[in-house]
Amino acid sequence: MLAYRLMDIQSSYLIHSHKLPFNMESMLNSVESMYDESAHIGIHRLKSRIVEQITHEFRTPLTSIIGFAEMLEDDIPVDENQRMEYAGYIRSEGLRLTKLVDDLIRLDSLEHGTVEFQLKEYEIQETVNYALKLIADSAINKYIRISLEMPNEPLLVHIDRERIVHALYQVLHNAVRFTKQGDQIEVKVETIDRAVAISIHDNGPGIIAKEIPYLFRRFGMLYSPGKEAYGSGMGLAIVKHIIDQHNGDISVQSQIGVGSTFLIRIPVHS
């Protein structure tokens, strides 16, 4: 009797064990299907957010361009000064749209690794000075003083000069944008642990702490307390990609009401 019962149990086990692989395969297929669906939903949401953000960024300048163009088309007489003012707004917003398109193309190329970096040996002091010249007019218009501290001996680094200039300009542009009229920006170049360190400190309103981790991501906006987001959210993402391609890093320290310091580090190759 015991032998028969053991055979019954064994037979039952064998039946279930034969079914087990098919059940497991079914479960795996179900999990994979759920994962694919979840991934699809996640990608769809991401695409929707990107489209929404791009639409928002393009709508504002387009609205301004159309509005001022309609004013010029109306029969209401405008004097030459008004006409020039409207034309200036249209040109300004047109340039803003051009920059948005350029940033989208640049960021997409950097993210997909289709940009070929031309690394050569350059003196970092000259590169920093060139970026400062590009931002000089914007600083002068706000009566902002830019102090510069860097060593006299040449610091040579292997960089793509054009792209490092772009990265420095972007950070300096943000510093000027958020610094109050008549205030000061401090730029310092030094060597730290076999790396060239470039710090850019502004006396602006500071960055909200919870937003700092998102600054260098696509559409990571710069925020000021009590104000709307500024920029397309691509500038610092582009900067990070450029610095990453140089095996460097970029970080930020900020305090509300005190200001922000962006630190770019690029390794020195002996």
C-alpha positions in Angstrom: 0.0 0.0 0.0 2.8 2.3 0.9 4.5 1.6 -2.3 1.4 2.5 -4.3 1.0 5.8 -2.4 4.6 6.6 -3.1 4.0 5.9 -6.8 0.9 8.1 -6.8 2.9 11.0 -5.2 5.7 10.5 -7.6 3.3 10.4 -10.5 1.6 13.6 -9.3 5.0 15.3 -8.9 6.1 14.2 -12.4 2.9 15.6 -13.9 3.4 19.0 -12.2 7.1 19.0 -12.9 6.4 18.5 -16.6 3.9 21.4 -16.6 6.3 23.7 -14.6 8.5 24.7 -17.5 5.5 25.7 -19.6 4.1 27.7 -16.7 7.4 29.4 -16.1 7.7 30.3 -19.8 4.2 31.7 -19.7 5.0 33.8 -16.7 8.2 35.0 -18.3 6.4 36.0 -21.4 3.8 37.8 -19.3 6.6 39.7 -17.4 8.4 40.6 -20.6 5.1 41.8 -22.1 4.4 43.9 -19.0 8.0 45.2 -19.1 7.7 46.1 -22.8 4.4 47.9 -22.1 5.9 49.7 -19.2 8.9 50.7 -21.2 6.7 51.9 -24.0 4.6 54.0 -21.6 7.7 55.5 -20.1 9.2 56.4 -23.5 5.8 57.8 -24.6 5.6 60.0 -21.5 9.2 61.1 -22.0 8.5 62.0 -25.6 5.3 63.9 -24.6 7.3 65.8 -22.0 10.0 66.7 -24.5 7.4 67.8 -27.1 5.6 69.8 -24.5 8.8 71.5 -23.4 9.9 72.3 -26.9 6.5 73.6 -27.8 6.5 75.9 -24.8 10.0 77.2 -25.6 9.1 77.9 -29.2 5.6 79.4 -28.5 6.8 82.4 -26.5 9.2 83.9 -29.2 6.8 83.0 -32.0 3.9 84.8 -30.2 6.1 87.9 -29.9 7.2 87.8 -33.5 3.7 87.4 -34.8 2.4 90.1 -32.4 4.9 92.7 -33.4 4.6 91.8 -37.1 0.8 92.3 -36.9 1.4 95.7 -35.3 3.6 96.7 -38.2 1.0 95.5 -40.7 -1.9 97.4 -39.1 -3.0 100.7 -40.5 -2.3 102.4 -37.2 0.5 104.9 -37.9 3.8 104.3 -35.9 6.8 106.6 -35.9 10.2 105.6 -36.9 11.3 104.9 -33.3 8.4 102.5 -32.7 9.0 100.8 -36.0 12.7 100.2 -35.1 11.7 99.0 -31.7 9.2 96.5 -33.1 11.8 95.3 -35.7 14.3 94.9 -32.9 12.0 92.7 -30.9 11.3 90.6 -34.0 15.0 90.2 -34.7 15.7 89.4 -31.0 13.1 86.7 -30.8 14.2 85.3 -34.2 17.7 84.9 -32.9 16.3 83.3 -29.8 14.5 80.7 -31.9 17.7 80.1 -33.9 19.6 79.4 -30.7 16.9 77.0 -29.5 17.2 75.1 -32.8 21.0 75.1 -32.6 21.0 73.9 -29.0 18.6 71.0 -29.9 20.8 69.9 -32.8 24.0 70.3 -30.7 22.6 68.4 -27.7 21.3 65.6 -29.9 24.6 65.2 -31.6 26.5 65.1 -28.3 24.1 62.6 -26.8 24.4 60.3 -29.8 28.2 60.6 -30.0 28.3 61.9 -33.5 30.4 64.9 -32.7 34.1 64.5 -33.4 36.2 66.4 -30.9 39.4 68.0 -32.2 41.8 67.8 -29.2 44.9 69.9 -29.4 47.2 71.5 -26.8 46.1 75.0 -25.8 46.9 77.4 -23.0 43.8 77.5 -20.8 44.4 81.1 -19.8 44.0 82.3 -23.4 40.9 80.1 -23.8 39.3 81.6 -20.6 40.2 85.2 -21.7 38.6 84.6 -25.1 35.3 83.4 -23.5 35.4 86.5 -21.3 35.6 88.7 -24.3 32.5 87.1 -25.8 30.5 87.9 -22.6 32.0 91.3 -22.1 29.3 93.4 -23.8 26.5 91.6 -21.8 28.4 92.3 -18.5 29.1 95.9 -19.5 25.4 96.5 -20.2 24.5 95.5 -16.7 27.6 97.3 -15.2 28.8 94.0 -13.9 32.5 93.7 -12.9 34.3 90.5 -13.7 37.4 89.8 -11.6 39.9 87.3 -13.0 42.6 85.4 -11.0 44.9 82.9 -12.7 48.5 81.9 -12.6 51.1 83.6 -14.8 52.8 80.4 -15.9 51.1 78.8 -18.9 48.7 75.9 -18.2 48.6 73.6 -21.2 45.7 71.3 -21.7 44.5 69.0 -24.5 41.1 70.4 -25.4 38.7 71.1 -28.2 39.1 74.8 -27.8 35.9 75.8 -29.7 33.7 73.6 -27.5 35.4 74.5 -24.2 34.9 78.2 -25.2 31.2 77.4 -25.7 31.0 75.7 -22.3 32.7 78.6 -20.5 30.5 81.1 -22.4 27.3 79.3 -21.4 28.3 79.3 -17.7 29.4 82.9 -17.8 26.2 83.8 -19.7 24.1 82.3 -16.9 26.2 84.1 -14.3 25.7 87.5 -16.0 22.0 86.7 -16.4 21.4 86.1 -12.7 23.8 88.7 -11.3 22.3 92.0 -10.3 23.1 95.2 -12.1 26.3 96.7 -10.8 27.4 93.5 -8.9 30.4 91.3 -9.5 31.4 87.9 -11.0 34.6 86.2 -9.9 36.5 83.9 -12.2 39.5 81.9 -10.9 41.8 79.5 -12.7 44.1 77.2 -10.8 45.5 73.6 -10.7 44.0 71.1 -8.3 45.1 67.4 -8.2 46.6 67.4 -11.7 43.6 69.1 -13.2 42.9 72.7 -14.3 40.1 74.1 -12.2 38.0 77.0 -13.5 35.5 78.4 -11.0 32.9 81.0 -11.9 31.2 82.6 -8.9 28.2 85.0 -9.1 26.4 87.0 -6.5 23.0 86.1 -7.8 19.9 84.9 -5.9 21.3 81.3 -5.8 19.7 78.1 -7.0 17.0 76.1 -5.1 18.7 73.1 -3.5 16.3 70.5 -4.8 16.8 71.7 -8.4 20.6 71.4 -8.4 20.7 67.6 -9.2 18.7 68.2 -12.3 20.6 71.2 -13.7 22.8 69.3 -16.1 20.0 67.1 -17.5 18.1 67.8 -20.7 15.5 70.5 -19.9 17.0 71.0 -16.5 15.9 74.6 -16.0 17.7 77.3 -13.9 15.3 78.7 -11.3 15.4 81.8 -9.2 13.3 82.0 -6.0 10.0 83.7 -6.9 10.7 83.8 -10.6 9.9 81.7 -13.6 12.4 79.2 -15.1 15.0 80.7 -17.4 16.5 79.3 -20.5 15.7 76.3 -22.8 17.0 73.7 -20.3 19.7 72.6 -22.8 22.6 74.9 -22.1 24.0 73.2 -19.1 23.2 69.7 -20.5 25.4 70.7 -23.5 28.1 72.0 -21.1 28.2 68.7 -19.2 28.5 66.6 -22.4 31.4 68.8 -23.5 33.2 68.5 -20.2 32.5 64.7 -20.0 34.1 64.3 -23.4 37.3 65.9 -22.0 37.3 63.4 -19.1 36.5 66.3 -16.8 33.7 67.2 -14.5 31.4 70.1 -13.6 29.8 70.8 -10.3 27.9 73.6 -8.6 27.6 74.9 -5.0 24.8 77.4 -4.3 23.2 79.2 -1.4 19.9 81.2 -1.7 20.6 84.9 -1.3 24.4 84.4 -1.6 25.1 83.2 -5.1 26.4 80.2 -7.0 29.8 78.8 -7.9 30.2 76.5 -10.9 33.5 74.5 -11.0 34.8 73.0 -14.2 37.8 70.6 -13.9 39.8 69.3 -16.9 42.6 66.9 -16.3 46.2 67.8 -17.3 48.0 65.2 -19.3 51.7 65.0 -18.8 
